[in-house]
Every structure is written in structure tokens, then in C-alpha cells.
Amino acid sequence: MRTCHDPHAPAALPDDEATGQTIRVSAVVMARPDGRVLTVRKAGTGMFLFPGGKHHPGEEPLDTAVRETAEETGLRIRPDELIHLGAWDTPAANEPGAALHAEVYGLWRPIARHEVPEPTDEIVELHWMDPAAPQTPAGHAVAPLLLPVLAAVAATPLF
């Protein structure tokens, strides 16, 4: 079960994982002018995710989103450029039995020509995905978080 809720409300865990670990992350949805959104695949994994990751101790979710985007793609974005899209609770992509709580932000401006995302040490592949028809390169999957977020993005004008 996936829920999107008010960021100020307490997080609801997926029913089937209420007793397991909850991983808290921030993720960023960013798009090219053609509307395709950036996804990344981390080394040693088979699922594509949004750029993002776990919070450092004491770090606010927005700051995590900015830091992780830079660490994973080399793109330097400012906190004031991000819009909070909501919070989603889904199964974790790469940690079996764990639940995921993701604060998701959108960069609702086109990625400029000079802003070229590049995979970093922990990222082995970038893929621009159509929110209306999410597909990955052969042999890989879409992380559980992507499907509900992409459905919401597909229904929203990006720019």
C-alpha cells in the first residue's frame, strides 16, 4: 500500500511492513524540456530510482535532497528551486523487508543545456524516463516509489 500525505502529518507505514525497518529518504524529480524525468541506478542494484538518499543525522529533508542530487548527478541545485511534492510510503527498493518513507521534491524548471547530469561513483547509470509510460533499459526494474510519484507527475504540468 502506498500513501501520499501531508508532510506535517505522522508517517503511515505500509500495512505489510509495519513491523520492519523504515528507511527515511529524500528524492528529487527533475525533468528535461521534453518532460522525461531523470532516474539513476546505483552500483550493485537492478532498480532505477530518483536521485536522492538517506538523511545525515540532524539533516533536514530538503537539505538531503540538494546534497544527494549533487552527490549522485553532479547537478548543483538550490533549496529554493525545489517544490515539496509530498511524502510517500512504499516498500524499499534495495533492502528487502524494509519500508521506505520518502519526502519527494520537484525541480520544476527545465534542466539547462549546461547542466549535464553525470553518474558519480555510486551511480552506474542514468535514464530519462517518460512519467506517463515508465520503462527501464532491459534487465532492470522501476523502484516501488517511482510508480505512484510518476503517476502524480504525469498528471501535472511540469513547467
N, C-alpha and C positions, 0 to 999 in steps of 0.2 A: 504494500500500500504506500502511496506517495501522498504527502500533504504539502500544500503551499500555505504558509500562514503569515500573519503579521510579524515583522521582525521583533516586536516588543513582547509578543506572546511567548509563553513557555513552549519549548520544542516538544512535539509529539513524535514518538518513535514508531517505526513500522511495527505492526502488531506481531509479526513472526520473529522479530529480533529484539523485543523489549528487554530480554534478559542478557543480551550480548553487549559487547563494547560499542560505544558510539564515537565515531571519528568526526571531529568538527573541522570544517574547511571553509575556505572562501574560493570562489571561482569567478572567472570573468568571461563574458560573452562579448566578442568583438567581431565586426563584420567588414568585409570589403564592400565597395560600392555596388557589386552585383548581388549583395545580400547573403553570400555564403559566410559562415562563421568559422572561426579558427578552432581546431581541436588539436590535441597533442597526444602522443603515445610515449609513455615513459619506458626506459630501458627495462627489459625483462618482463614486460606485460603485453597483453594482446588486446587491450581495450583503449579506445580513444576517449579522451576527457577534455573538458575545458581547461585552459591554463588556470592554475590555482594550486592550493595545497593547504597543509596544516598550519595552524596558528603557532607562533612562538609564544612562550609564557608572557602574559601581560599585553600581548599584541591585539589590537582591535581588528575585527574582520575586514574593514576597509583597507587598513594598512597591510594586512596579509595579502589581499587581492593585488595591490600595487606591487608589493615585493615579489610575490610569486610570479606575476606576469613578467617582470624584468628577469627573474632568475631562469624562467623556462623558455622565454622567447627573445630576450634582449630588448623588448619594447619598453620604453620608459613612458609611463602614463602618470597623470596627476590624479590624486584622490578626487578633486573637484570635477573631473571628467567622467566619473563613474556614477551611474544611477543604480540604486538598490532595486533589484527586480523581485526579490522575495527570498524566502527560505524554503528549502525542500528537504524532505526526509526520505531517503531511499536506501536500498541495500548498498553497501560499499562495493566498489568495482574490483579492487585488487586484494581485498582482505576478507576471505570467506567467513561468513557468520557474523560479520560486523555490520552495524548500521552506519549510515552517513547522514550528518546534518550539514547542509551546505548553504551558506549565505552567498547568493548569486548577484553579481553586479553586471551591468551592461555598459559598454563603451559605445554610446550612441552617436558616434561620428565615424565617417569612413576612415579606414586606415590610409594614411597619406602615402604617396608613391615612395617617399624617402624612408618610410617606416616599414622595413622588411623584417618580418619575424624570422628568426633563425633558431633551429634546435640547439639547446645547450647540452652540457654534459649529461644531465639526467633525462633529456628528451631525445628520442631516436627518430621521431617522425612527426611532421606537421601535416595536417589535412584540412582543407577548406570544405566544409560540409553544407549542403543545402538544408536549411531548417525544415522545409516542407517535405523533404524526402531524404532523411538521414541514411547515408550509406558510407561504408568504410572501404578501404582497399581490401582486396581478397585476403582471407585468413584472419581478419581482425573483427572485433565487435565494438558496439557502442556501449559506453558505460551507462548503468541504470539512470543516473542523474540527467543525462543528455536528453532522453526522450521527452519527459514532461517539460523540461525547460525549452527545448527546441519547438515543441508544440505551442508553447506560450509565445515564443519569439516569432514563429511563423505567422501568428495571428496579429502581430503588432508591426506597424510601420517602423523601420529601423532609423530612418533619417528624416 
